[in-house]
Amino acid sequence: MSQKVLLNATEVHIILNRLACQLIENHEDFSDTVLIGIQPRGIFLAERIKKLLTDTYHIENVKLGYLDITFFRDDFRRSEKTLAANKTKIDFVVENKKVVFIDDVLYTGRSINAALTAIQSFGRPEEVELMCLIDRRFSRHLPIQPDYRGRQVDAINEEKVKVSWVENEGEDTVYVINT
């Protein structure tokens, strides 16, 4: 198994700032916008984006929630290993809000499809957008595209994209792993 660095820490930092600025351009004061990190790995990107919005760009009252999609996936019964659910934490109303789903890698689109189903339990959003750090554009199974993307990657099916975050792996790096 070999791996190559796709994005280093500096590049990740630049991309995160660009994504935050794009959100500000489209949502201004965030009074009608909520951010939802897709569990488990989207929460790291979502927390970073919220921190940038509040600390660097001084946007107040940015609402951030976490959505577990485990049992909303269309393939959750097909795996032989036991699935462990994560916690959903949404302590605000999504009814008539602009929801921005945030995930680290957009691959087949199935996670986002599950998130669209899961969010209905919390109300009917006015609009839903998608932000991802990495868009594996040629791997889609469903017609789902990001509104905000950090980087497009043309990884073939045998290759895996792994996002490492300082919070859980000690570094901000994106790898392409050839298995």
N, C-alpha and C positions, 0 to 999 in steps of 0.2 A: 504494500500500500504506500503510495507516494502522495505528498500534498504540496501545493504551491500557494503562496500568499497572493490573494486577489486584492485585498485592501489592508493597508497597515493602519496603525492607530491615528496617524495624522490625517490620512484620507477619510477614515471613518468620521473623525471630528468635523472635517470640512463638509461631508455629506449631511451629517446631522444638523449642522447650522443651516445648510441650504434647505433641507426639508422643513425645518422650523419656520424659516422665512416664507416658504411657499404656503404654509398653513396660515401665517399671519396675513399674507396677501389675499387669501380667499375667505378668511373667517374674521378678520379684524379684531374685535374685542372678545370673542369666544362666548358671548352671552347666550347664544343659541347653539353652541357646539360642545360636544363631549368627545373625549378620547377614550377608546376601548382597546386595551391590550389583549391580544389573543393568547390565552394560556397554552403552553407554558413559556415559550421563548419570546413571544411578542411583548411581554411585559417589560423586558429590559430596554427595548427600543422605546416603548411608550413612556417609561419613566424618564429616560434621557430627554425625549422630546419635551415632556412637561417641564423638566428642570430648565431646559434652555428657554422655553417660552416665559417662565416665571422669573428666573434669575438673570438671564442675559437680556431678554427683550421686554421685561417688566409687564407682562400680560398678567392681569389679576384674575383670580377665580377660575382657573383652568380645571375642569373636572376630568378626572381620570378614573376609569374602572377596569376591572379584569374580568374576562369572559372565558369560562371553561366550556369547550365545545365537544368534549370527549364522547358523550352519549348522543350527540346530534350528528356525528359523522356517519356517512353511509357505509363505511367499512369497519365500524367498531366491533362487529360480531365475527369478522373474518379472520382476526388475528388469533394465533394460538396462545400468545402470552396474555396474561391478565393485565387489563388496563387499569391504571391508577388515575382517578379523577383529580383535578386541581380545584381550587376554590374560585367561585365566581364572587366578585366583590363589585357590585354596582349599587351605590347608595345615593342615586339621583334618578330622576325621571328621564327616560329617553323619548317619551311621547312628544312628537312635533319638534324634536331636536335634530340637528345635523350631527350624525354619528360618523366618526373617523375610526375605522378599524385599523389597528396597527399590528403588523407581524414582521418577523425578521426576514423570512424567505417565502416568496410566492412561488410555488412549484406547480402542483396539479390544479389548484383552485378549490379542492375539496374542503380544506379547512375554512375558507371564506364562505363557501356554500353552507357549511354547518353553522358558522357564525351568524349568517343571515337568518337561519331558522331559529337559532338560540336567542337572538336579541328580541325576537317577537314576544318572548315571555315578559319583557320589561316595558313593552309599549310599542307603538308604531312610529318609527323615526320619520321625520320629514324627508330626510335624504341620508344616504349612506355613501361614504367614500372609503377608499383603501389606500393605506400607506405601507410600503415595504422597503426594507433596506436593499434586498436583493430580489430581482425579478428574473426567474429562470423562464424566459419567454417561450422557448420551444418545447416545454414540457407540460403544457396545459391540457387537462382533460375536460375542463369546463370553460365556457366563454367569459372568463373573469380577468379583468385587467386592472392594474393599479392606477390611481389618480396621482399618487406621489411615489416615485421610485428613486432609490439611491443609486443603484447601478443595475444595468441589464447584464446578464451572464448567459452565454450560449454553451452551457455545460451539457454534455451528452448524458444519456441515461445511466451509464455506469459510473459517472462522476457524481459526487455529493458536494454540496455547498454547506460549509459549517461556519456559523457566526460565533465567535468567542467574545464574551463581554467581560470587562474588568470585574463586574459584580459576582460572576460565578466561575470564571476560568482564569482570572487574573490578567487578562489582556484584551484589548480591543483589536481584533484581527478577523478577517474573513479569509477562509481557506477553500480551495477547490481540492477535494480529495479523490484520487483515482483508486478505486477499490479493485 
